[in-house]
Amino acid sequence: MLPRFLADAIDRAARTARLGADETRHLSQVLRLRAGDQVIVFDGAGGEFRARVDRVSRDGADLALVEQTVAAPEPAVPVTLAQAALKGDKMDDVVRDATMMGVAAIEPLVTAHTVAHLKPGASPDRWRRIAVSSAKQCRRAVVPRIGAGVTFDDWLARDAAELRILLVEPGALGADAPTDAKAAAEYAERGPTPPTSATIVVGPEGGWSAEEIRKARAAGYRTLTLGRRTLRADAVPIVAIAVLQHLWRDL
C-alpha cells in the first residue's frame, strides 16, 4: 500500500502537486522516499491521486500526478461533532477517532463545566495535524474542519443542522426520561430517514449544567443518552456516531 500525503496544492490541469514542509519531512526523513518513488496524494476535500515524487527540498516536495484514485467513501450524512474541550490528551483522541469515523467538522466548545484550558478563537493547529494524520491512516481524502472553539451559547445560536442531538448522562433526563427513551426507541424501530445534516453535542467530564440542557432543548435539540451506563467523555462521541451511522445505514 502506497504512503499517503496531504498536498498543500494540487493542479489538476498541470498534473502536479506540492507538499508543504511537514509532509515533506515525513516523506523524506521518516519514510526515506526519494525522486521516482510513488505515493498517494490527496487535497483534503475529496480528491486523491497516485503520484510520483519529482523533487524534494527543505521547503517542500514537487509531485507529478499519475492517475486519479478512489478514496474511501464519505458518509452520506455530514455530521458535525461539537465537543466540550477535554483534559489532557483526551481531546486528541476524540479528534483522531471522530476523523476516522467520517465526521465533516469538529467544533471545540467552552461550557459551564469545562475544565480544559480553551479560549474561544484559539488556534486549532494541533488538532488539525491530528486530523490529517488520522485521515491519512484511514484512507480518507477529506480532512474535517476543526473549529477554533466557541462558547456553548454561541454554538446554539449558530448551529443550523437538520438533526441536533445533545448527549446527556442517564440521570440528567429527569422527568423527560420516559418520553425521550420512547422517542429514541421509536426512532430506531421505524428505520429513520437520514437527515440532510446532523450535529452531535457532547459535554465535558463534569457534564452539562441544568441551564445548558434547558437552553439546548429550547433551541430544538433532542436530549438523548447512550444507555444506563455512564461512559467516559472521550468515548461518548465515537459510540454516538457509530450508533447513528448504523441507524442511517451509513457505515
Sequence and secondary structure as in RCSB ss.txt:
>XXXX:A:sequence
MLPRFLADAIDRAARTARLGADETRHLSQVLRLRAGDQVIVFDGAGGEFRARVDRVSRDGADLALVEQTVAAPEP
AVPVTLAQAALKGDKMDDVVRDATMMGVAAIEPLVTAHTVAHLKPGASPDRWRRIAVSSAKQCRRAVVPRIGAGV
TFDDWLARDAAELRILLVEPGALGADAPTDAKAAAEYAERGPTPPTSATIVVGPEGGWSAEEIRKARAAGYRTLT
LGRRTLRADAVPIVAIAVLQHLWRDL
>XXXX:A:secstr
   EEE SEEETTTTEEEE HHHHHIIIIIS   TT EEEEE BBS EEEEEEEEEETTEEEEEEEEE       
SS EEEEEE  STTHHHHHHHHHHHHT SEEEEEE TT  S   TT   HHHHHHHHHHHHHHT SB  EE   E
EHHHHHHH   SEEEEE  GGGSGGGHHHHHHHHHHHHHT     S EEEEE  TT   HHHHHHHHHTT EEE 
SSSS   TTTHHHHHHHHHHHHTT  
